[in-house]
């Protein structure tokens, strides 16, 4: 048999196969299948949205406060560092008094920011050690500035 005849016979078998379905039944079957697929896709989308919502809740409840506290600590450490620069530029007793006032205010802000640090378990010791070293160095700068005047 030639290729053309085989293809024609396969086409006749596939498309003219008696299935017992009327046009109405085949349309209902097709729309039912599409409806099922749409419902399944909707359920998957709802499940995914629910999972994303749970993840966001974890981020907002657990990680956001830690990030905010870390930001406050970083700000306080930055303020301490700025006072170190100010100690280096002291020229008279009035400047020294002003810089010392700013220094003590920055140290107090730093201590206040560390009070909320208890919630953050990881990296707490590292941040405290770094900040304490910075405070000690600034105290040395303050002492040097006092000795100069």
N, C-alpha and C positions, 0 to 999 in steps of 0.2 A: 504494500500500500504506500501511497505517496504521503509526504508530509502534510500536504494540504487536506487530504481526505481524513487523516488521523486528527488533525486539528478541528475539522468540521464536526466529526463524530463526537469529540470530547466536548465541544461547545454545545452540541445538541443534548448530550447526556447531562451536562451541568445545568444548563439554563431551562431545559424542558423536563426536568425530573419532576414527576408528580409528588408533591409534598402533602397535599390535602389541606393546605392553608389557602384561605381566600384572601383577597386584597385587604379586607377589613381586619382579619386576624393577623396578617403579617404587619400591617400598620400598627395595630395595638401592641404586638410583640416588640416592634422597633421602638415605639415611644416608651414602653415599659422598661426596656433595656436602658434607654437614654435617661429616664427618670431615676433608675437605680444607680447609674453611674454618677448622676448629679448629686443624689443624696449621699452617696459614698464620698464624693469629693468635698461636700459640705461638712460631713462629719470629720474628715481628716483636717480640714481647715480649722474647725472649731477646736479640735484637740491640739493642734499646733499653736493656736492663739492662746489656749489655756496654759500650755507649757511656757510660752514666752511671758505670759502674765506672772506665772510663778517665779520665773527667773528674775523678772524686774522687781518683784516683791523682795526677793533675797538681796538683791543689789541695794534697794532703797532702805531696807531694815538693818542690814548688817554692814555693808561696805561703805555706804555714803557717810554715816557718822564717823567712821575711821578716816575717811578721806578729808572730811571737814576738820577733824581734830588735827590731822597731820598738817593741813594747811595753816591752822592757827599756830601750831608749833613752829612751822617754817617762818611765818611772819614774825613771831617773837624772836627767833634766832637771828633773822635779818635785822631786826631793830637793835639787837645786841651788837651785831657786827658793825652797824652804822655808828654806834657810840664809840667803838674802837677807833674808827677814823677820826671822830671828833676829839678824842683824847690826844691824838697826835698833833692836832692843830691848835691846842690850847696856848694862848699868849699871855693871859693875865688871870688874876684870881676870880674875876667875874665870869670869864669863859669857863674856868675850872668848875665853879659852882653850878653853872648852867649844864655843863656836860655831865657832872656827877648826878644832878637831878634827873637828866634824861637816862643816864645809866641805871639808876635805881628803879626808875619807872619801867625800863625795858626788862630788868631782872624780875620785877614783880609780875609783869605781863607774861614773861617766860614761865615763871612758877605757876601762875594761874592756868596757862595752857597745858602744863604737864599734869595738872590735877585730873583733867579729863582723859589722860593717856591710859588710865587703868583699863579702859575698855579695849584697848588695842594690845593684843598679846604679842604678835610678831613684831620684831624690830624695836621693841620698847627699850631694851637694854642698849642697843646700838645708838638710838637717838638720844637717850639720856647721857651716855658716855660722851658723845660728840658735843652735846650742848653743855655739859659740865666742863669739858675741856675748853670750850669757847669762853665760858664765863670766867674760868680761872685765868685764861690769857688776857681777858679784858680787865680783870682785877690787877694784873701785873702792869698793864698799860696805864691804868688809873694811878697806881703807885708811882710809876715813872713820871707821869705828868705832875703829880704832887711834888715829887722831888725836884723837878725843874723849877717850880715856883715856890 
